[in-house]
Structure formats: C-alpha cells, structure tokens
C-alpha cells in the first residue's frame, strides 16, 4: 500500500525525474560533490517533505471549509453566523449554539433555605437560570415530615418527596405558566 503523499501525478513526476537524471544529480551536474543533490537524498529530504506539508495544509483547509459549511445554516430569515449588538459591543451570535448552551444549563439552583415569616414554613430560595426570577418554594413537608406522614407513606408504599423534587415541580409549573 502506498503512502498518502504518493499520488499518481507525483509518481509520474518521480519517474520523469529519474529518467532525466538517471538516478544521479537532479540538477544535471556530471560529477556532483553535494550528496543532497543525489536523486534519493533529494526525494527524502526535499521533495517528499514538501508534498507531505502541502497535503497537511490542504487537509486543514478542507476541514476548515467543512466546519464552516456544517455550522452555517441560514433559514428564511437570513441568520447564520451573524453579529449582533450585545452588552454594548458587537458579538458573534449563533442560535444553534445558544440553544445548546440553554439545554446544558441546570433546571434550577437552590440558593438557600429559610423560614417564611407569613406561614412559618421552611422555604427554599430557588434561582431559575436564564430568568431574573427567584422563586420561594414551600419545602416544609419534605424537610420535616411528621411521624404520622412517614408512617402513612410507608404503609402506602410511596416515597416522600425531597426538597429538590418539590423545587423541580415548582420550577416546571412556573415555566409552564411563563
């Protein structure tokens, strides 16, 4: 199997050069004292590394063009990789990347627990990423279930909700409304 750099065109060039030089000096000197001008040394030190680097540059350019084709998906509105003014400066904006970023964000983050002064129940302060809203979620039953509630749940074979589960339900309900 031939190496990648050995294309039919380059094979033809090597055979043509060998026929012209007869395996001696590639510059045509009859008695050349420089070893680098020898046909084999010239191929190994000059020509083949040049072809290999040219192939690497070609592959890099093709990969760059392929990445641009993959990530440029204009729709009828004309967006793709466009720029928009954000926070006082021009930034690159790609809706697909933004959607992937939003999907990677957690659903909620519990900032802390406290007592609601109106109901005297334990509440959790929950931050919803991507929104300026902080929700107060009543987690009294999850934090301190009574002995009666624990017994009923055990008899019924159900598991009592955790504070995180209650926060998740509250955030999903809030998102459904807004």
N, C-alpha and C positions, 0 to 999 in steps of 0.2 A: 504494500500500500504506500502510495506516495505522500509526502508531506503536503500540508495545505498550501504552502507557497509555490509548489511545483505545478503550475497550471500548464495547459498545452502551449499557450503562447510563450511562456517562459522556457519551456523545454525546447521549443523551436529556436529561441534566442541562444540558449546554451549550445545546441548542436551547430548552429550557424557560426558562433564564436569559435568553437573547437575546430570546425572546418577551415576557418580563416587563419587561425593561429597554429594549428596542428599540435595543440597542447603545450606550446612554448609561450613566449612573451605575448601578452594580449595587446601590447602597444606596437608590436611589429619589429622590435629590436632583434637582430640576428643572434647576438651573444649578450643577453641582458644580465648584468650582475645583481639586479634587485630581485629578491625572492618574491616580494609581494606582487610582481608583475607576472609571475607564473600563473598559468590557467587555473589550476586547482586552488592555489592560495588566493587568487583574485576572486574566485567564486566564494570561497569560505569566509574571507574577511571583508569583502566589499559588496558584492552583488547580492548574495543571499540575505545578509542582514538588512540591506536596503529594501528588498522585497518584503521581508517579514515586517519591518516597521511600516511600510506602505499599506500592507494588509491590516495591521492593527489600527492604523488611522482610518482606513475605510470602514472597518467594523465599528469603531467608535462613532463615526459619523452616521452610519446606518442605524445604530442603536439610538442615537440622539433623535434622528428623524422619526423612528418608530415610537419613541416616548412622546414626542410632540403630537403625532397622529393619534395615539391612544388617549391622551388627556385633553385634546381639543375636540369637544363635542358640541358644536353650536346647535341651538334649536332655532325655532322660527323667530324668537325674539332677538337672536344675534349674539347671545352671550357665549362665552367660551373662556379663554384665559383673557379676561379683561381687567381693567384697572378701575378702581372707584375711590372716591374720597372718603377716608375713614379716620376719625380722630385727628383731623387737621392735616393729614398727609395722604399722598396717593399710594394705595396698596393694591397688590395683586389679589384678585378675588375669583375664586372658582367655586361654584355652588356644589359640585360633587364633593370636593374636599371639605367644605363646610358641613355638608350633611354627614359625611363620615366622622368628622370631629364631634358633631352633636350626638351621634349614635354611641360614640365612645365615652361620653360623659355619664357619670352616675345619675341615677334617677333622683336621688335626694342625698342630703348630708345633714346629719343631726349635729347641730351646733351646741346644744346643751339641754339640761333638764332643769325645771323649776316648778314652783307651785303657783297655780293660777289664783290670784287674790280674790276673784269673784266666786269661783266654785270650790276653792281649796282642794283641787285635784292636781296630781302630778301632770305636767305638760312637757312636751318636747318642743324645742325651737328647731324648726326644720328649714333648711335653705334649699331652694329648687334651682339647680344650675341653669343658666340662661335666662332667668327671670329675676326681677328685682324684688320678688316677694319672699317673705319669711312667714311660714305657717306655724301656728301653735296647735299642736295635736294633743288631745287628751289621752294619756297613756296610763291612767290610774289603774285600770283593770289588768294591764299587762305587767306593771311594775310590782303591785302589791295585791295579788288575788287573795280573797278571803279563803278561810279554810273550807267553808261551805261550797264556794265556787270551785275550788280544786277538787273536792270530793265528787261533786256533780259531773265535772268534766271527766274524771277518772271512770266513774260508773258508765257514762255515756260513750266512753272510748274516744273522746275528742281531745285534741291538744289545745291548750290555752294559747292565745296569740301572744307574740313577743312585741316589744316596743317597736322594733324595726318593721315588723309586719303591719302594725297599726299605722305607722308613718307612711309606709308604701301605699296602703289603701287610701289614706287621706290625700297623698300627692296625686295618685291616679285619678281620684274623684275631682280634685281641683283642676287637673289638666283637662279632664273631660268637659268641665264647665267653661274653661277659658281657652 
